[in-house]
Amino acid sequence: MKKTFLFLVIAGFLYLSFLPTARCQTILEDSVYNFVPQMPEYPGGQEGILTYFIENMRYPLMAYLKGVTGTAYVNFIVEKDGSISDVRVLKPVGYGCDEEAIRLVGLMKDWKPGELAGEKVRVRSNVPVYFKEELYPGSRICTTPDTIPIFPGGKGALKEYLKRETKYPEKAKQNDIWGMVKIEFVVEKDGTVSNELITDSLGYGCDEEALRVVSQMPAWEPGYLAGFRIRTLVRLTIDFNNKEVFTVVEKMPQFPGGTTELMKYIAANLRYPSEARDRGIQGRVFVKFIVEPDGSVSNERILKGIGGGCDKEVLRIVQNMPKWEPGMQKGEPARVSYNLPVKFSLPGKN
Protein backbone atom coordinates (compact mmCIF):
# COMPACT_ATOMS: atom_id res chain seq x y z
CA MET A 1 0.00 0.00 0.00
CA LYS A 2 2.85 2.39 0.90
CA LYS A 3 4.62 1.65 -2.39
CA THR A 4 1.41 2.35 -4.29
CA PHE A 5 0.98 5.71 -2.49
CA LEU A 6 4.58 6.69 -3.12
CA PHE A 7 4.17 5.84 -6.80
CA LEU A 8 1.05 8.03 -7.02
CA VAL A 9 2.85 10.96 -5.34
CA ILE A 10 5.78 10.74 -7.75
CA ALA A 11 3.46 10.37 -10.72
CA GLY A 12 1.49 13.39 -9.59
CA PHE A 13 4.67 15.46 -9.26
CA LEU A 14 5.81 14.45 -12.73
CA TYR A 15 2.39 15.27 -14.12
CA LEU A 16 2.48 18.78 -12.62
CA SER A 17 6.03 19.28 -13.88
CA PHE A 18 5.01 18.51 -17.43
CA LEU A 19 1.68 20.29 -17.55
CA PRO A 20 1.17 22.14 -20.87
CA THR A 21 3.13 25.34 -20.68
CA ALA A 22 0.16 27.50 -21.60
CA ARG A 23 -1.71 26.26 -18.53
CA CYS A 24 1.31 26.97 -16.27
CA GLN A 25 1.61 30.40 -17.78
CA THR A 26 -2.01 31.17 -16.95
CA ILE A 27 -1.44 30.18 -13.35
CA LEU A 28 1.91 32.02 -13.09
CA GLU A 29 1.33 35.04 -15.29
CA ASP A 30 4.10 37.21 -13.75
CA SER A 31 6.42 34.41 -12.82
CA VAL A 32 10.14 34.63 -13.56
CA TYR A 33 11.46 31.58 -15.36
CA ASN A 34 14.98 30.22 -15.18
CA PHE A 35 14.66 28.23 -18.38
CA VAL A 36 12.27 28.41 -21.33
CA PRO A 37 12.42 26.80 -24.78
CA GLN A 38 13.26 30.17 -26.36
CA MET A 39 15.80 31.87 -24.08
CA PRO A 40 16.41 35.67 -24.19
CA GLU A 41 19.05 36.84 -26.64
CA TYR A 42 21.01 40.07 -26.93
CA PRO A 43 21.43 41.54 -30.44
CA GLY A 44 24.49 39.84 -31.92
CA GLY A 45 24.56 37.09 -29.32
CA GLN A 46 27.64 36.60 -27.14
CA GLU A 47 29.77 38.61 -29.55
CA GLY A 48 27.27 41.47 -29.32
CA ILE A 49 27.45 41.40 -25.51
CA LEU A 50 31.26 41.53 -25.55
CA THR A 51 31.20 44.39 -28.06
CA TYR A 52 28.76 46.28 -25.84
CA PHE A 53 31.01 45.79 -22.80
CA ILE A 54 34.12 46.94 -24.70
CA GLU A 55 32.38 50.07 -25.97
CA ASN A 56 30.73 51.04 -22.68
CA MET A 57 33.04 49.81 -19.92
CA ARG A 58 34.25 52.39 -17.41
CA TYR A 59 37.09 50.51 -15.78
CA PRO A 60 36.88 51.26 -12.03
CA LEU A 61 39.53 53.62 -10.69
CA MET A 62 40.22 51.55 -7.57
CA ALA A 63 40.67 48.36 -9.62
CA TYR A 64 42.89 50.27 -12.04
CA LEU A 65 45.11 51.64 -9.26
CA LYS A 66 45.33 48.29 -7.45
CA GLY A 67 45.82 46.19 -10.59
CA VAL A 68 42.75 44.11 -9.73
CA THR A 69 41.40 41.63 -12.30
CA GLY A 70 38.55 39.15 -12.10
CA THR A 71 35.10 38.19 -13.32
CA ALA A 72 31.82 39.49 -11.91
CA TYR A 73 29.00 37.01 -12.53
CA VAL A 74 25.85 39.06 -13.00
CA ASN A 75 22.30 37.76 -12.61
CA PHE A 76 19.32 39.71 -13.99
CA ILE A 77 15.82 39.49 -15.40
CA VAL A 78 15.04 40.08 -19.06
CA GLU A 79 11.54 41.56 -19.07
CA LYS A 80 8.87 40.93 -21.68
CA ASP A 81 9.73 44.21 -23.43
CA GLY A 82 13.43 43.37 -23.64
CA SER A 83 14.50 45.67 -20.80
CA ILE A 84 16.59 44.63 -17.80
CA SER A 85 15.62 44.54 -14.12
CA ASP A 86 16.75 43.16 -10.75
CA VAL A 87 20.47 43.22 -11.57
CA ARG A 88 22.70 41.62 -8.95
CA VAL A 89 26.23 40.25 -8.72
CA LEU A 90 26.44 36.60 -7.70
CA LYS A 91 30.22 36.45 -7.26
CA PRO A 92 31.68 39.79 -6.12
CA VAL A 93 35.06 41.08 -7.23
CA GLY A 94 35.19 44.32 -5.21
CA TYR A 95 37.24 47.47 -5.86
CA GLY A 96 34.35 49.07 -7.77
CA CYS A 97 34.01 46.20 -10.25
CA ASP A 98 30.66 44.97 -8.93
CA GLU A 99 29.08 48.43 -9.19
CA GLU A 100 30.41 48.84 -12.71
CA ALA A 101 29.13 45.40 -13.74
CA ILE A 102 25.66 46.29 -12.41
CA ARG A 103 25.76 49.64 -14.24
CA LEU A 104 26.79 48.03 -17.52
CA VAL A 105 24.21 45.26 -17.47
CA GLY A 106 21.46 47.55 -16.19
CA LEU A 107 21.87 49.85 -19.19
CA MET A 108 21.57 47.06 -21.78
CA LYS A 109 18.59 47.46 -24.12
CA ASP A 110 16.73 45.70 -26.91
CA TRP A 111 17.08 42.13 -25.72
CA LYS A 112 14.91 39.63 -27.53
CA PRO A 113 12.75 38.35 -24.65
CA GLY A 114 12.29 34.70 -23.79
CA GLU A 115 9.24 32.84 -25.04
CA LEU A 116 7.12 30.08 -23.57
CA ALA A 117 4.31 28.49 -25.59
CA GLY A 118 4.51 31.36 -28.07
CA GLU A 119 4.18 34.01 -25.36
CA LYS A 120 6.83 36.45 -24.14
CA VAL A 121 7.81 35.80 -20.53
CA ARG A 122 10.17 37.13 -17.89
CA VAL A 123 13.37 35.11 -17.73
CA ARG A 124 16.30 35.25 -15.33
CA SER A 125 19.67 35.20 -17.09
CA ASN A 126 23.35 35.33 -16.24
CA VAL A 127 26.34 36.93 -17.89
CA PRO A 128 30.02 37.16 -16.88
CA VAL A 129 31.65 40.59 -16.92
CA TYR A 130 35.42 40.30 -17.25
CA PHE A 131 37.67 42.87 -15.62
CA LYS A 132 41.00 42.75 -17.42
CA GLU A 133 42.42 46.08 -18.48
CA GLU A 134 43.82 44.75 -21.76
CA LEU A 135 40.27 43.87 -22.91
CA TYR A 136 39.18 47.51 -22.75
CA PRO A 137 41.82 49.78 -24.32
CA GLY A 138 39.25 52.55 -24.73
CA SER A 139 38.44 52.41 -21.02
CA ARG A 140 41.94 53.13 -19.72
CA ILE A 141 42.40 56.03 -17.32
CA CYS A 142 44.96 58.60 -18.43
CA THR A 143 47.05 60.54 -15.91
CA THR A 144 49.07 62.60 -18.42
CA PRO A 145 46.74 63.80 -21.19
CA ASP A 146 47.74 66.24 -23.90
CA THR A 147 44.85 68.46 -22.76
CA ILE A 148 43.60 68.26 -19.19
CA PRO A 149 39.86 68.30 -18.39
CA ILE A 150 38.39 71.75 -17.77
CA PHE A 151 35.59 72.59 -15.36
CA PRO A 152 32.89 74.76 -17.00
CA GLY A 153 34.23 78.30 -16.81
CA GLY A 154 37.77 77.28 -15.82
CA LYS A 155 39.69 77.22 -12.54
CA GLY A 156 38.02 80.31 -11.14
CA ALA A 157 34.57 78.82 -11.70
CA LEU A 158 35.67 75.56 -10.08
CA LYS A 159 36.89 77.44 -7.02
CA GLU A 160 33.61 79.30 -6.75
CA TYR A 161 31.61 76.09 -7.22
CA LEU A 162 33.47 74.35 -4.38
CA LYS A 163 33.11 77.39 -2.13
CA ARG A 164 29.39 77.71 -2.88
CA GLU A 165 28.40 74.05 -2.74
CA THR A 166 30.56 72.68 0.08
CA LYS A 167 28.67 72.68 3.37
CA TYR A 168 30.65 72.42 6.59
CA PRO A 169 29.30 69.28 8.37
CA GLU A 170 27.70 69.98 11.72
CA LYS A 171 29.56 67.07 13.29
CA ALA A 172 32.87 68.61 12.20
CA LYS A 173 31.84 71.98 13.63
CA GLN A 174 30.89 70.49 16.98
CA ASN A 175 34.24 68.70 17.25
CA ASP A 176 36.31 71.62 15.92
CA ILE A 177 37.51 69.51 13.00
CA TRP A 178 38.99 71.39 10.07
CA GLY A 179 41.44 70.71 7.29
CA MET A 180 41.61 69.29 3.78
CA VAL A 181 40.03 66.30 2.07
CA LYS A 182 41.89 65.02 -0.97
CA ILE A 183 39.77 63.29 -3.57
CA GLU A 184 40.45 61.63 -6.92
CA PHE A 185 37.90 60.99 -9.65
CA VAL A 186 37.61 60.26 -13.35
CA VAL A 187 36.31 62.73 -15.91
CA GLU A 188 34.71 60.49 -18.50
CA LYS A 189 34.81 60.97 -22.27
CA ASP A 190 31.41 62.67 -22.13
CA GLY A 191 32.60 65.00 -19.36
CA THR A 192 30.64 63.37 -16.55
CA VAL A 193 32.33 62.54 -13.24
CA SER A 194 32.70 58.99 -11.93
CA ASN A 195 34.78 56.83 -9.57
CA GLU A 196 35.03 59.38 -6.76
CA LEU A 197 37.68 58.18 -4.30
CA ILE A 198 38.90 59.77 -1.05
CA THR A 199 42.70 59.57 -0.83
CA ASP A 200 43.22 61.73 2.27
CA SER A 201 40.41 61.49 4.79
CA LEU A 202 39.26 64.00 7.40
CA GLY A 203 36.20 62.23 8.80
CA TYR A 204 33.33 63.71 10.82
CA GLY A 205 31.15 63.94 7.72
CA CYS A 206 33.71 65.83 5.62
CA ASP A 207 34.55 62.85 3.38
CA GLU A 208 30.88 62.24 2.59
CA GLU A 209 30.38 65.93 1.84
CA ALA A 210 33.40 65.98 -0.49
CA LEU A 211 32.03 62.95 -2.34
CA ARG A 212 28.61 64.60 -2.63
CA VAL A 213 29.98 67.86 -4.00
CA VAL A 214 32.16 66.14 -6.60
CA SER A 215 29.51 63.62 -7.69
CA GLN A 216 27.04 66.47 -8.40
CA MET A 217 29.43 68.50 -10.55
CA PRO A 218 28.26 69.61 -13.98
CA ALA A 219 29.91 68.00 -17.00
CA TRP A 220 33.53 68.99 -17.64
CA GLU A 221 35.26 69.50 -20.97
CA PRO A 222 36.99 66.09 -21.16
CA GLY A 223 40.69 65.45 -21.52
CA TYR A 224 42.28 64.70 -24.89
CA LEU A 225 45.16 62.50 -25.99
CA ALA A 226 46.35 62.44 -29.61
CA GLY A 227 43.16 64.27 -30.60
CA PHE A 228 40.79 61.76 -28.99
CA ARG A 229 38.63 62.14 -25.91
CA ILE A 230 39.88 60.03 -23.03
CA ARG A 231 39.02 59.06 -19.48
CA THR A 232 41.21 61.27 -17.28
CA LEU A 233 42.23 61.11 -13.63
CA VAL A 234 41.65 64.37 -11.75
CA ARG A 235 42.79 65.21 -8.22
CA LEU A 236 41.18 67.89 -6.06
CA THR A 237 41.64 69.21 -2.54
CA ILE A 238 38.49 70.40 -0.78
CA ASP A 239 38.93 72.80 2.12
CA PHE A 240 36.81 72.30 5.23
CA ASN A 241 37.53 75.19 7.49
CA ASN A 242 35.66 77.16 10.07
CA LYS A 243 38.64 79.34 10.83
CA GLU A 244 39.39 82.66 9.16
CA VAL A 245 42.59 82.99 7.15
CA PHE A 246 44.57 86.16 7.95
CA THR A 247 47.16 87.88 5.80
CA VAL A 248 48.43 90.06 8.65
CA VAL A 249 48.26 89.21 12.37
CA GLU A 250 49.65 90.69 15.57
CA LYS A 251 52.46 88.14 15.54
CA MET A 252 53.34 86.68 12.15
CA PRO A 253 54.25 82.99 11.78
CA GLN A 254 57.94 82.18 11.81
CA PHE A 255 60.04 79.32 10.48
CA PRO A 256 61.95 77.58 13.30
CA GLY A 257 65.00 79.76 13.94
CA GLY A 258 63.74 82.66 11.83
CA THR A 259 64.31 83.84 8.27
CA THR A 260 67.99 82.87 8.25
CA GLU A 261 67.13 79.25 9.05
CA LEU A 262 64.39 79.31 6.41
CA MET A 263 66.94 80.33 3.78
CA LYS A 264 69.29 77.61 5.00
CA TYR A 265 66.50 75.03 4.77
CA ILE A 266 65.72 76.01 1.19
CA ALA A 267 69.41 76.01 0.17
CA ALA A 268 69.98 72.60 1.74
CA ASN A 269 66.89 70.92 0.28
CA LEU A 270 66.41 72.56 -3.11
CA ARG A 271 67.25 70.29 -6.04
CA TYR A 272 67.69 72.05 -9.33
CA PRO A 273 65.52 70.11 -11.82
CA SER A 274 67.52 68.55 -14.65
CA GLU A 275 65.00 69.82 -17.23
CA ALA A 276 65.44 73.41 -16.02
CA ARG A 277 69.23 73.02 -15.91
CA ASP A 278 69.38 71.59 -19.45
CA ARG A 279 67.15 74.39 -20.77
CA GLY A 280 68.93 77.12 -18.87
CA ILE A 281 65.81 78.08 -16.93
CA GLN A 282 66.32 80.29 -13.91
CA GLY A 283 64.38 82.90 -11.97
CA ARG A 284 62.04 83.17 -9.01
CA VAL A 285 59.08 80.95 -8.20
CA PHE A 286 56.48 82.59 -5.96
CA VAL A 287 54.58 80.17 -3.74
CA LYS A 288 51.67 80.81 -1.39
CA PHE A 289 50.66 78.64 1.55
CA ILE A 290 48.85 78.75 4.87
CA VAL A 291 50.56 78.30 8.22
CA GLU A 292 47.96 76.54 10.35
CA PRO A 293 47.40 77.15 14.09
CA ASP A 294 49.42 73.98 14.86
CA GLY A 295 52.34 75.25 12.74
CA SER A 296 51.79 72.86 9.84
CA VAL A 297 51.71 74.07 6.24
CA SER A 298 48.68 73.61 3.95
CA ASN A 299 47.06 74.89 0.74
CA GLU A 300 50.36 75.22 -1.13
CA ARG A 301 49.99 76.73 -4.59
CA ILE A 302 52.20 78.49 -7.12
CA LEU A 303 51.44 82.16 -7.70
CA LYS A 304 54.05 82.61 -10.41
CA GLY A 305 56.13 79.82 -11.86
CA ILE A 306 58.99 79.42 -14.31
CA GLY A 307 58.42 75.82 -15.44
CA GLY A 308 61.04 73.23 -16.18
CA GLY A 309 60.13 71.31 -13.03
CA CYS A 310 61.00 74.25 -10.75
CA ASP A 311 57.39 74.85 -9.69
CA LYS A 312 56.96 71.23 -8.59
CA GLU A 313 60.26 71.37 -6.73
CA VAL A 314 59.15 74.41 -4.76
CA LEU A 315 55.89 72.71 -3.82
CA ARG A 316 57.88 69.68 -2.69
CA ILE A 317 60.15 71.58 -0.32
CA VAL A 318 57.22 73.59 1.08
CA GLN A 319 55.21 70.42 1.73
CA ASN A 320 58.19 68.88 3.54
CA MET A 321 58.83 71.89 5.79
CA PRO A 322 58.99 71.34 9.56
CA LYS A 323 56.26 72.96 11.63
CA TRP A 324 56.44 76.73 11.96
CA GLU A 325 55.77 78.85 15.00
CA PRO A 326 52.15 79.79 14.26
CA GLY A 327 50.89 83.32 13.90
CA MET A 328 49.00 84.83 16.83
CA GLN A 329 45.91 87.04 16.83
CA LYS A 330 44.31 88.27 20.07
CA GLY A 331 46.38 85.77 22.00
CA GLU A 332 45.18 82.78 19.94
CA PRO A 333 46.98 80.77 17.21
CA ALA A 334 45.62 81.82 13.83
CA ARG A 335 45.63 80.62 10.23
CA VAL A 336 47.92 82.93 8.30
CA SER A 337 48.53 83.15 4.55
CA TYR A 338 52.23 83.39 3.67
CA ASN A 339 54.00 84.20 0.39
CA LEU A 340 57.53 83.03 -0.32
CA PRO A 341 59.85 83.61 -3.31
CA VAL A 342 62.30 80.81 -4.14
CA LYS A 343 65.20 81.66 -6.44
CA PHE A 344 66.69 79.31 -9.04
CA SER A 345 70.08 80.49 -10.28
CA LEU A 346 72.54 78.61 -12.51
CA PRO A 347 76.29 79.04 -11.83
CA GLY A 348 78.03 81.38 -14.27
CA LYS A 349 74.80 83.11 -15.29
CA ASN A 350 73.44 86.43 -14.14
C-alpha positions, 0 to 999 in steps of 0.5 A: 500500500505504501509503495502504491501511495509513493508511486502516485505521489511521484506520478502526480509530481511528474504530471504537474512538472510537465503540464502544458506550458500554456496552462502553467503560464495562466497560473503564473502570469508574472512568474520569472522563469529560469529556463524556457524553450526560447531563451532571451538573446542580446542583439548579436549574441555573445559577440554582441554582448562583448562588443557592448562591454568593450564600448561602454566599460568604465574601468573602475579607478580603484581596480585600475590603481590596485591592478585588480582583475577578475570576473563578476558574474551578474544575474538579472531578469530580461523583461517581456519588453526586452528591458533589464531589471533586478540586476545583482552580482552573484560572485563579487570582485570588489574594488568598484568592479561589482558596481560597474558590472551592475551599471553596464548590465542595467543599461543594456537594451533591446534584448529579444525576450524569452518565449514560452508556448509562443508568449513572451515571458520574464526570464532570469539570465546570467552573464560574466563581466570580465575585468582585465584592463587589456580587454578595454583599451578605450576604457583606460584612465589617463594621468598625463593627457595632452589636454587636461579636463576643464571645469565649465568656466575654468579654474576660477569657476571651479573654485567658486563652485566648491566654495558655494556648494561645500557645506561644513558638516555639523559634526565637524563643527561640533568637534572643531575639526577642520582641514583638507580632504583630498579626492580623486575621480575620473572625468569620462569621455562625455565630461561626466564625473565617476569613480570618486575616491577619497585619498586623504580622509578627514572624517566627521562627515567631511569625506561624505560631503566631499564625495557629494559635491564632486559627484554632483558637478556639472559635465567637464570638458573632457581630456584629450590625448592624440586628438581623442577624448579620453578618461582622465584622472583628476585630483582635487583638494576640498577645504573644510575650514571654520577658521578665518585665514589672515594675511596680517596678524599681531604676531606673524608665523615664523620658520623655526629659527627665523628667516635665516634658518628658512633660507638655509632650509631652502638652500639645503633641500632645493634640487635644481631640476635637470630639465630646467638646468638643461634648458637654462631656466632660472628665476624666481618661483612665488609660492603661497601657503597657509601656516595653520594654528598647529604650525603645519603648512597647507594649501600650497599653490604656485602664484608665479612659476617658471616651469622646467620642473621648478614649480613642482620642486618648490611645492615639494620643499614647502610640503616637507617643511617642519612645523612653523611657529604659528601666527598669533591674533588676540592671543590665539593661534591663527591661520595665516597666509604666507607668500615666499619667493624661491630663487633658481640660479645657474652658476656662471649666469646672471 
